[in-house]
Amino acid sequence: MAMGGGGGGKEGGGGGMAAQAGRLGVAASVAINLAGIALYLRRRYFGDGGKGEEELAVAPSSGKPPVTKDSVINLDHGDPTMYGAFWRGGAGERATIVIPGWQTMSYFSDVGSLCWFLEPGFERQVRRLHRLVGNAVADGYHVLVGNGSTQLFQAALYALSPPGAAAPTSVVSPAPYYSSYPAVTDYLKSALYRWAGDANMFDADGENYIELVCSPNNPDGGIREPVLKSGAGVAVHDLAYYWPQYTPITEAAAHDIMLFTVSKCTGHAGTRLGWALVKDRAVAQRMSKFIELNTIGVSKDSQLRAAKILKTISDGYDRAPAPAATAGDDSGRLFHFARRQMVARWGALRAAVAASGIFTLPDEVPGNCTFTKETVAAYPPFAWLRCEKEGVNDLEGYLRERKILTRGGGKFGADGRVVRISMLDTDEAFAIFIDRLAAMK
Amino acid sequence: MAMGGGGGGKEGGGGGMAAQAGRLGVAASVAINLAGIALYLRRRYFGDGGKGEEELAVAPSSGKPPVTKDSVINLDHGDPTMYGAFWRGGAGERATIVIPGWQTMSYFSDVGSLCWFLEPGFERQVRRLHRLVGNAVADGYHVLVGNGSTQLFQAALYALSPPGAAAPTSVVSPAPYYSSYPAVTDYLKSALYRWAGDANMFDADGENYIELVCSPNNPDGGIREPVLKSGAGVAVHDLAYYWPQYTPITEAAAHDIMLFTVSKCTGHAGTRLGWALVKDRAVAQRMSKFIELNTIGVSKDSQLRAAKILKTISDGYDRAPAPAATAGDDSGRLFHFARRQMVARWGALRAAVAASGIFTLPDEVPGNCTFTKETVAAYPPFAWLRCEKEGVNDLEGYLRERKILTRGGGKFGADGRVVRISMLDTDEAFAIFIDRLAAMK
C-alpha cells in the first residue's frame, strides 16, 4: 500500500486549482511532417488556440494550488509529484498513449485467465520490469492487478481469512506501522479479520493471524522481516518502496504474497494501479474474487497506460544499461533520475536538520545494490523526523503552526515527538519546507 | 450496479483470445497532411508494420474467443459489447484520447472538493449529459465517481449504516433482485450491514433498513418505486439502465441517492467507471470516504477517457438534436443507435419465442419518452425468459445443455423456470442464440 493516505483524506488542501484548460485549435488542412507530430498532438489534444471549454480534450489536474513562500506546505500524503519532471521530458513523449473510442468495451481482458480482468500487456511489462530490476521473483508467480495496492491489501486479508472461523483473523504489523493499515482493515467491521495492533505486542498463541511486512517500511524506511514466527500465521509483504531509488536492491524477493504499486515506482498515483505477485493458486483465486466482488475488475485504461509507462522505463534501460548510466544523462532512466532526486533531497534534509539542531533522523544504512552495482545508502520516500526539543510533545501540531502539514507518530503506533514527512512532493514545496525546517531552533 | 456479474465471475469462458497485436511501423520523415492523421494515429499506436511485440503500444482486448455456429454462447453477463459497432465508427475517432506520460501523476483531482478524486472535466460531462437526456436532476446534487457503480453501491451501504448501531442495517430489494446485491452486501461479513432478502417479505418494524430500488429493474426490466414506506428506511436508486435506449424517459429522477454507470450507458464496461448523484452533503462525504479507504480514489485515466466519451455523445446531439434525428443517420447519436439495436434484438427475440412456443417474456410496456419525444416501448438490457414446457424446472441447466449460458432465476430470488439473458452481447453471439432458441420445441 502506498498513499501514505492514512484515514486522512485531503486534510489541508485549499481551494481547487483551476485545471489548465486544453483547447482544440488547429486549422484544417496544413501539411505537417513527422517532426511536427509531437507538437501537433499537444495542440490537437491539450491546448493552444481556443474554441471554448467544451472543446477541452484532456487537461492535467492535481487540484493543488501552486506553493508560495507563505503557503501551507502539505507533506502529509506521499503524493509522488516529484516524478513529474522526469515524465515531462522525452520519456513522457515515449510513454504517451492513444485510446480510441472503441477500446476497452468488454469487462474481460483474458477470459481464460485466473485474473480475468488483467490486461496481458500489463502483465508482460510487470514481469519484464521485475526481471530488469531484480527486486522480486515473478517467474512461477501469479500476477494480479488491483485498484492500487490498497485494494490488493484488502484482497489479501479476504483471501487469507478462513471464511468459517469462529473469530476474526488478527491483522498485525510492528510499530511504527503504515497508518492506513488499521483504518483499511477495520472500516467495514468485517467478521473475517480485524486490526490487532503492534505485532511486537501480539501473542499469537496458536491463533490465526496475518502479519503485514512493509519493507522498506512506511513510515521509517526500515528493512523488515516478519517478527512473528508461529505456524498459524501468514505474512503479506508490502513492497511498494522496494525500488532502486529508495533502497539498495539486495535480493530478488520471493515471498508468498508481494504487493507493488505503480504510484511509488513511477509516480503515477492518479492511475490507481497496483499489482500482486502471489505464489499459491488458491490464494490468488480468492484475491481475484475479492476484486471481482469489490469493483468487478480494474480499469483497462489504467492498465493500458501503466503498461506503456513500465515499457518506457524498461526500454530506457535497454537503450543504456544501468551500470553505464550512472554518470551520464538520466533523462531516459527513471530509477537513476529518481535516485538522484532522492540523494539531493536527503542531503538537503540532513543539512537542514543539522542547521536547526532540534531534530534527528534515522541513520543512513548503506548496502550493495544488485541493480546499480554500487554500494548506496537508502533514501526512503518518507522522513521519520524526531524532535529532541524540550516541551515539544506534539510535533505534528508544532509543525502545523509553522504551516507544514505532516503526519504525527500516534497514527503509526509511535509517540507524538515524531512525524512522517513525504519526500516525494514537488521541488518547490520541498525547497520551502527545507528553508523553514533549517530556521527552527 | 451493472455487470450482471453476480458472484459469477467468468463462468463459461474458454481460452483467451490472442489480443490483436498493434505494432509500430512508420518511416521517419514522410510528409503527411491532416486528412491522414487518423490513419497515422492508428498505425503509430495500434498496428500495421512491425518491430515485434515490444513495440506494442495499445492493443484491444476482451479475451473472448470469436463465436461460431457450434460455440458456447455466453449471455450470463451483461457485457455490453453490442456498442462496439457505434464506437468503431466516426464517433470512435472523435472520442479518441491521448494521454502523455506526465499526465495523472497526483492522487488529487480537486483538493478543495468534497470528492477530491473527481476529475472536474468528468463531472462537467456528467452534468451535461443529464441535462441533455433529462433522466435525472443533477443541479443541487453532489457528483461522486466510483470504480463502477458496484463500488458506489457499497459506498452507499457504508454511508447509510449507522456506525454505532447494535445490529447490522438490513439491506433488501424486492424479488427478482439483481443477483449481485446479496453477494456484494455480504462477502466481507460486515457488522455495519447485511443482506436481508426480498423487500416484499421484510418486516421493517421500526428497524433500520436500506432498500435497493433498481429501475428499470435488473433482471426483469420492471419500472420500480420503493415498496417499503417505513420512516426508518432509506432507498438507494440504482438507475444503471435508465437511459433512452432501454426505456422511455418519463421524468427527471430526483431521489436522494442515484447510481449510474458508464458501462450500460455507453458500453465502456472495461473503463470501470460509475457515478452517483447524492443530495445530502454528509452522505456524500461518507460515500467519498468509503472510496478513499477502499481504493484511494478512482483512476484518472478512466475519468479522462469517460469525460471524452460522454462529451462525444453530447456533442453528437448538439450537432443533430434528438427529435430530428429519429429517421436519419444514427452514426453520431448513441442513444438512437443503441435503441435501434435494442428494437431489432427484441423483435428477433419475440419472433424466436413465438416460433418456439415454449417460452414467455414480460409484456412490452410503452411510454412517452421526453427525450425522443415519441411513445416507445421499453427494451430492457436483459430478457427475463420463462419456460412453460412441462418438466423444465431448471431452465438455466436446460439452456446450458444447448450451449447457451444464462443466469437462473434462483440467483435473483425467483424460481428455476426463469432465466436472465443479456441482450447486449455481440451481433454474432446474439444471432446464434436467436437461431437456437427458435428451434427449441
Interface residues (C-beta under 8 A of the other chain):
Chain A: M3 G5 G7 G9 K10 G13 G14 G15 G16 M17 A19 V26 A28 S29 V30 A31 I32 N33 L34 A35 I37 Y40 L41 R42 R44 Y45 F46 E53 E54 L56 A57 V58 A59 P60 S61 S62 G63 K64 P65 H77 D79 P80 T81 Y83 G84 W87 R88 A91 G92 E93 R94 A95 T96 I97 V98 I99 P100 G101 W102 Q103 T104 M105 S106 Y107 F108 S109 D110 V111 G112 S113 W116 E119 P120 G121 R124 N147 G148 T150 Q151 Q154 Y158 A183 V184 Y187 L188 K189 S190 A191 L192 S263 G267 H268 A269 G270 T271 R272 L273 K289 F290 E292 L293 N294 T295 I296 G297 V298 S299 K300 D301 S302 L304 R305 K308 I309 K311 T312 D315
Chain B: M3 G5 G7 G9 K10 G13 G14 G15 G16 M17 A19 V26 A28 S29 V30 A31 I32 N33 L34 A35 I37 Y40 L41 R42 R44 Y45 F46 E53 E54 L56 A57 V58 A59 P60 S61 S62 G63 K64 P65 H77 D79 P80 T81 Y83 G84 W87 R88 A91 G92 E93 R94 A95 T96 I97 V98 I99 P100 G101 W102 Q103 T104 M105 S106 Y107 F108 S109 D110 V111 G112 S113 W116 E119 P120 G121 R124 N147 G148 T150 Q151 Q154 Y158 A183 V184 Y187 L188 K189 S190 A191 L192 S263 G267 H268 A269 G270 T271 R272 L273 K289 F290 E292 L293 N294 T295 I296 G297 V298 S299 K300 D301 S302 L304 R305 K308 I309 K311 T312 D315
